[in-house]
Amino acid sequence: MKFRINPLASDIIISIYAIATLYFRFKFESETYTTPILSVVMGICFVLIIWVLIKLKILNPNWFGLLNSKT
């Protein structure tokens, strides 16, 4: 049996994750000298984690009801 998180909880987790990773990136990049390539790679890695969780059907985003859900 696969572990699935309901749509509203998935939306909240994704939102908190996005805000936290943006805060981490801005804080980390302002304190250390990072190149633009490193910044892009970090951003892609953070997005890739969420993408994999959605593809594995662990997270089931409903996008807060903004998009039509499949029936």
MOFENSUL-V832685 format. One record per pair of residues at least 4 apart in sequence whose C-alpha atoms are under 6 Angstrom apart, sorted by sequence separation. I is the first residue (numbers start at 1). GAP is how many residues later the second one is. If there is no record, write none. Layout:
[[I GAP] [I GAP]]
//
This chain:
[[13 4] [16 4] [23 4] [24 4] [25 4] [44 4] [54 4] [29 5] [53 5] [54 5] [53 6] [10 49] [10 50] [11 50] [10 51] [7 53] [4 54] [5 54] [7 54] [3 55] [7 55]]
//
